[in-house]
Amino acid sequence: MFVMKKRNLILLIILFFTVGSITGTSLIYFGGEQLTGQVLISKSEFANLKDLEKTYQDVDLLKQKIEEMSLYNVKEEDLILGMKRGLFDGVGDPYTNYLTKEDYDSLKIMTTGQLQGIGVTVTVKDNHVEIVSTVKESPAYKAGLKSGDAILKVDGVEYDGSQLQEAATALRGNVGTKVKVTFVRNDITKEVIIIRANIELESVTSKVIEGNIGYIDIKSFEINTGKDFEKELRALEMKGVASLIIDLRDNGGGIVESGVEIADLLTDEGVIAYTEDYKKDRTYYKSVSGKTKLPYVVLVNEGTASTSEILVAGIKYHKAGSIVGTKTYGKGIIQTVAEVSKDDYMRITIMEYFAPDGKRIDKVGITPDNVVNLVENDLKDYQLEKAIELLKK
């Protein structure tokens, strides 16, 4: 047994429980007889405490200096929150984050298809907040925001890549309220005022267009998207459409399993993508039989990301349908979100996914079979026209 001064022990306990709140495990158990100003601990506990002191003493010193010298009235809970966020920032991955309960609740809302705000999916790129995609017909879409725009300010408050969650929260808000968004496109700074609205993500819609072609628009991949897609597909087949266009433009992704369910209806049985974790262990995503007999074309653009790209990679590899549009976004990694202790959550990248032939998607994207660009300020949809042309041949 060792004897430690109680003051030093308290410091180490604080460090233990700061780390413990992140890892979600109870790192130490204190027992034994308490003496005057001292606590008895075991030899192994003492060794662990010394290791922790060596690892985290600089952090505690920095915390003390801030509290002693800062011009501002800094709250200890804010410093601890900053330490937790900073630990995940150290990974260098914009998709690996510490989440507060509010952050976690926001993520859950996004998978339900109902939220209030302007209708954008955002990420971090080159240390700024970048738009991955805009929800079609949302306030952001109507205001002209699009994939690749870098958001600088929300209501005059600056945000950088380390403040992704804060920026996303600032963009959301009550229906009918205004938000001023300052962004950069092609090195030109622009500003728009947008009125927030209910963003009802009806993830799958369909209609029949010219030439008796069925058109299915998949806006996002949510829990029921696979079932909704099959419902719309079967309805179009019953109507006797001759062919099909599947629109994945500005689809920022979502639940991977929903993408695999749709692949079952669009590709022959086989591998559509696979993932690798840090051990290089692979998990294969395979479609089953049940492919539609309708010929089809898939529309993609720079806002087509994540789960959308898994689906497109499988379709392209199996040559199941033609791909039309512009190169996709290039987000080929998968995150898991988990509660690690009460009101402490984390989102962490655990896998990278690849096309069936091993081609990388992350930071690369997928090049369509037919590259077709849209023209700025031209209302004509050249990508849709190309798809119709291909299906009429």
C-alpha positions in Angstrom: 0.0 0.0 0.0 1.1 3.6 -0.6 0.1 6.8 1.1 -0.7 9.9 -1.1 -1.6 13.4 0.0 -5.3 13.8 -0.5 -4.9 17.1 -2.5 -2.8 15.3 -5.2 -5.2 12.4 -5.2 -8.1 14.7 -5.9 -6.3 16.1 -9.0 -5.8 12.6 -10.3 -9.4 11.7 -9.6 -10.5 14.7 -11.7 -8.3 13.6 -14.6 -9.5 10.0 -14.3 -13.1 11.0 -14.5 -12.5 13.5 -17.3 -11.0 10.6 -19.3 -13.6 8.2 -18.0 -16.5 10.3 -19.3 -15.0 9.9 -22.7 -14.2 6.2 -22.7 -17.3 5.3 -20.9 -15.6 3.0 -18.4 -15.0 3.4 -14.7 -11.2 3.7 -14.5 -10.6 3.5 -10.8 -12.2 2.2 -7.6 -11.1 3.8 -4.4 -11.4 1.9 -1.2 -9.7 1.4 2.1 -9.2 3.4 5.3 -9.1 7.2 5.0 -6.5 8.9 7.2 -6.2 12.5 8.2 -5.6 14.3 4.8 -4.4 11.0 3.3 -5.9 7.9 1.5 -4.5 4.4 1.4 -4.2 2.9 -2.1 -2.7 -0.3 -3.5 0.6 -0.5 -5.3 -1.0 -1.1 -8.7 -3.4 1.9 -8.1 -0.4 4.1 -7.3 1.4 3.0 -10.5 -1.7 3.8 -12.5 -2.1 7.2 -10.9 1.5 8.1 -11.6 1.1 7.1 -15.2 -2.0 9.3 -15.5 -0.2 12.2 -13.7 2.6 12.0 -16.2 0.2 11.9 -19.2 -2.2 14.6 -18.1 -0.2 17.0 -15.9 0.4 19.4 -18.7 -3.4 19.5 -19.4 -4.1 20.4 -15.8 -1.3 23.0 -15.8 -2.9 24.6 -18.9 -6.3 24.6 -17.3 -4.9 26.3 -14.2 -3.2 29.0 -16.3 -6.4 29.7 -18.2 -8.3 30.1 -14.9 -5.6 32.3 -13.4 -4.8 34.5 -16.4 -7.8 34.7 -18.8 -9.5 38.0 -19.2 -12.7 36.2 -19.4 -14.8 34.5 -16.7 -14.2 31.0 -17.8 -16.4 28.2 -16.4 -14.8 24.9 -15.5 -17.5 22.9 -17.3 -16.7 24.8 -20.5 -13.0 24.0 -20.2 -13.8 20.3 -19.6 -16.1 20.3 -22.7 -13.3 21.9 -24.7 -10.9 19.1 -23.6 -13.4 16.4 -24.6 -13.9 18.0 -28.0 -10.2 18.5 -28.4 -9.4 14.9 -27.8 -11.5 13.9 -30.8 -10.2 16.8 -32.9 -6.8 15.4 -32.4 -7.7 12.4 -34.7 -7.7 14.9 -37.6 -10.9 13.4 -39.0 -13.9 15.9 -39.5 -16.3 13.1 -38.9 -14.9 12.0 -35.6 -16.4 14.1 -32.9 -17.4 14.4 -29.2 -21.1 15.0 -29.0 -23.2 16.7 -26.3 -26.7 15.5 -25.8 -28.0 18.4 -27.9 -25.6 17.3 -30.8 -26.7 13.7 -30.5 -30.4 14.7 -30.5 -29.8 16.7 -33.7 -28.3 13.7 -35.4 -31.3 11.6 -34.4 -33.7 14.1 -35.8 -31.9 14.0 -39.2 -32.5 10.3 -39.5 -36.2 10.7 -38.9 -36.7 12.9 -42.0 -38.2 15.8 -40.0 -36.3 18.9 -39.0 -36.5 22.7 -38.9 -33.9 24.8 -40.7 -32.7 25.6 -44.2 -32.2 22.1 -45.6 -28.4 21.5 -46.0 -26.0 18.7 -45.2 -22.7 20.0 -44.1 -19.2 18.6 -43.4 -15.7 19.9 -42.8 -13.2 20.4 -45.6 -9.9 22.4 -45.5 -10.9 23.6 -42.1 -14.1 25.3 -43.1 -17.8 24.2 -43.0 -18.8 23.0 -46.4 -22.1 22.2 -47.9 -22.3 18.6 -49.1 -25.8 18.9 -50.5 -29.1 20.8 -50.3 -32.5 19.3 -49.9 -34.5 19.8 -53.1 -37.1 22.5 -52.8 -35.8 23.5 -49.3 -35.1 27.2 -48.4 -31.4 26.6 -49.0 -32.1 25.1 -52.4 -34.3 28.0 -53.4 -31.8 30.5 -52.2 -29.2 29.0 -54.5 -26.9 27.3 -52.0 -25.2 24.2 -53.4 -22.6 21.6 -52.9 -19.1 23.0 -52.4 -20.2 26.3 -50.9 -18.1 27.1 -47.8 -20.1 28.7 -45.0 -18.1 31.5 -43.3 -20.7 33.0 -41.0 -24.2 32.4 -39.7 -26.0 35.5 -38.5 -22.6 37.3 -38.5 -20.9 34.7 -36.2 -17.8 33.1 -37.8 -17.4 29.4 -37.8 -14.5 27.2 -38.9 -14.0 23.5 -39.4 -13.6 22.9 -35.7 -17.1 24.2 -35.1 -19.1 22.0 -37.4 -21.7 21.1 -34.8 -22.1 24.7 -33.6 -22.6 25.9 -37.2 -25.1 23.2 -37.9 -27.1 24.1 -34.8 -27.0 27.8 -35.8 -28.4 27.0 -39.2 -31.4 25.2 -37.6 -34.1 27.1 -35.9 -37.8 27.8 -35.6 -40.0 27.8 -38.6 -40.5 31.4 -40.0 -37.3 32.8 -38.5 -34.6 34.4 -40.6 -31.0 33.4 -40.8 -28.2 35.2 -42.6 -25.7 32.9 -44.3 -22.3 34.2 -45.5 -20.6 31.8 -47.9 -17.8 31.6 -50.4 -18.1 30.1 -53.9 -15.3 30.3 -56.5 -13.4 32.7 -54.2 -16.3 35.1 -54.2 -18.0 35.9 -50.8 -21.8 36.0 -51.0 -24.5 36.6 -48.4 -28.2 35.4 -48.4 -31.0 35.8 -46.0 -33.1 32.6 -45.7 -36.3 31.9 -43.9 -36.3 28.6 -42.0 -39.0 26.1 -42.7 -40.1 22.6 -41.8 -37.9 20.3 -43.8 -40.1 17.3 -44.5 -37.8 14.7 -46.1 -40.1 12.5 -48.0 -37.1 10.4 -49.0 -38.6 8.8 -52.1 -40.9 10.2 -54.7 -41.9 9.1 -58.2 -43.7 10.1 -61.3 -44.0 9.2 -65.0 -42.2 11.6 -67.5 -42.0 11.9 -71.2 -41.4 8.7 -73.2 -43.3 6.6 -70.6 -40.2 6.7 -68.4 -40.5 6.2 -64.7 -38.7 8.8 -62.5 -37.7 8.1 -58.9 -36.1 10.7 -56.8 -34.2 9.5 -53.7 -33.4 12.5 -51.5 -31.8 10.7 -48.6 -31.3 7.3 -47.1 -33.4 7.0 -44.0 -34.8 4.0 -42.0 -37.7 3.3 -44.4 -36.1 4.4 -47.7 -35.5 0.9 -49.0 -39.1 -0.1 -48.4 -40.4 3.2 -49.9 -38.2 2.8 -53.0 -39.6 -0.7 -53.6 -43.2 0.6 -53.2 -42.6 3.3 -55.8 -40.7 1.0 -58.1 -43.5 -1.6 -58.1 -46.1 1.0 -58.7 -44.3 2.2 -61.8 -43.9 -1.3 -63.0 -47.6 -1.8 -62.6 -48.2 1.3 -64.7 -46.2 -0.3 -67.5 -43.3 2.2 -67.8 -40.7 1.3 -70.4 -37.7 2.4 -68.4 -36.5 4.2 -65.3 -34.5 7.2 -64.1 -33.2 7.2 -60.5 -32.1 10.6 -59.3 -29.4 10.6 -56.6 -28.3 14.2 -57.2 -27.7 16.1 -53.9 -28.4 13.0 -51.9 -25.9 13.3 -49.0 -26.3 9.7 -47.9 -27.6 8.3 -44.7 -28.3 4.8 -43.5 -26.1 2.2 -45.3 -28.6 -0.7 -44.9 -31.2 1.3 -46.8 -28.8 1.7 -49.8 -28.1 -2.1 -49.8 -31.9 -2.8 -49.8 -32.2 -0.6 -52.9 -29.2 -2.4 -54.5 -31.2 -5.6 -54.2 -33.7 -4.2 -56.6 -31.2 -2.7 -59.1 -28.3 -5.2 -59.3 -27.7 -8.9 -59.8 -26.8 -10.9 -56.8 -23.2 -10.1 -55.7 -20.9 -7.7 -53.9 -21.8 -4.0 -54.2 -19.1 -2.7 -51.9 -16.9 -3.7 -49.0 -15.5 -2.0 -45.9 -12.2 -2.2 -44.2 -11.5 -1.4 -40.5 -8.3 -0.4 -38.9 -7.3 -4.1 -38.8 -7.9 -4.4 -42.5 -10.7 -6.8 -41.7 -13.3 -6.7 -44.5 -17.1 -6.7 -44.4 -18.9 -7.3 -47.7 -22.2 -5.7 -48.7 -24.0 -8.0 -51.0 -27.2 -7.7 -53.0 -29.6 -10.5 -53.4 -31.7 -11.6 -56.4 -34.8 -9.6 -57.3 -33.4 -7.0 -59.8 -36.0 -5.1 -61.7 -36.3 -5.9 -65.4 -36.5 -2.2 -66.3 -33.5 -0.6 -68.0 -32.4 2.4 -66.0 -30.1 5.4 -65.7 -28.8 6.9 -62.5 -28.3 10.7 -62.1 -25.4 11.9 -59.9 -23.6 15.1 -59.1 -21.1 16.6 -56.7 -23.7 16.4 -53.9 -24.1 12.7 -54.3 -22.3 11.3 -51.2 -21.8 8.5 -48.7 -24.5 5.8 -49.0 -25.4 7.1 -52.4 -21.9 6.4 -53.6 -22.0 2.9 -52.2 -25.1 2.3 -54.4 -23.6 3.9 -57.4 -20.3 2.0 -57.0 -22.2 -1.3 -57.1 -24.3 -0.3 -60.1 -21.3 0.8 -62.1 -19.2 -2.2 -61.3 -21.9 -4.6 -62.3 -22.8 -2.5 -65.3 -26.4 -2.7 -64.2 -27.3 0.8 -65.3 -25.8 3.9 -66.9 -24.5 6.7 -64.6 -25.0 10.3 -65.9 -23.9 13.6 -64.3 -20.8 14.9 -62.6 -18.2 13.2 -60.3 -19.7 12.4 -56.9 -18.6 14.0 -53.6 -16.2 11.3 -52.4 -17.2 10.4 -48.8 -16.2 6.8 -48.5 -16.0 6.4 -44.7 -18.5 5.1 -42.2 -19.1 6.4 -38.7 -20.8 4.9 -35.6 -22.5 7.0 -33.0 -22.6 5.7 -29.4 -23.4 6.9 -25.9 -20.3 6.4 -23.8 -21.7 7.7 -20.4 -24.6 9.8 -19.3 -25.1 12.6 -21.7 -21.7 11.9 -23.3 -21.7 10.6 -26.9 -19.2 10.1 -29.7 -19.2 9.8 -33.4 -16.2 8.0 -34.7 -15.0 6.8 -38.1 -14.6 3.1 -37.9 -14.4 1.9 -41.5 -13.7 2.9 -45.1 -15.6 1.5 -48.0 -14.5 0.6 -51.4 -16.0 -0.4 -54.8 -16.2 -4.1 -55.5 -13.0 -4.0 -57.5 -11.1 -2.3 -54.7 -11.3 1.3 -56.1 -11.2 3.9 -53.4 -14.2 6.3 -53.1 -13.2 8.5 -50.1 -11.7 11.8 -51.3 -11.9 10.5 -54.9 -15.6 10.1 -55.8 -17.1 8.2 -58.7 -16.9 9.4 -62.3 -20.1 8.8 -64.3 -20.2 6.8 -67.5 -21.5 10.0 -69.2 -20.2 13.2 -67.8 -22.7 16.0 -68.3 -22.4 19.4 -66.6 -25.2 21.8 -65.8 -24.9 25.4 -67.0 -25.0 28.2 -64.3 -28.3 30.1 -64.4 -29.6 27.9 -67.2 -32.8 26.2 -66.1 -32.4 23.4 -68.6 -31.7 20.1 -67.0 -29.1 18.7 -69.4 -28.4 15.7 -67.2 -32.0 14.6 -67.2 -32.2 15.1 -71.0 -29.1 12.9 -71.5 -30.7 10.2 -69.4 -33.9 10.3 -71.4 -31.8 10.2 -74.6 -30.0 7.1 -73.5 -33.2 5.3 -72.5 -34.8 6.1 -75.9 -32.0 4.4 -77.9 
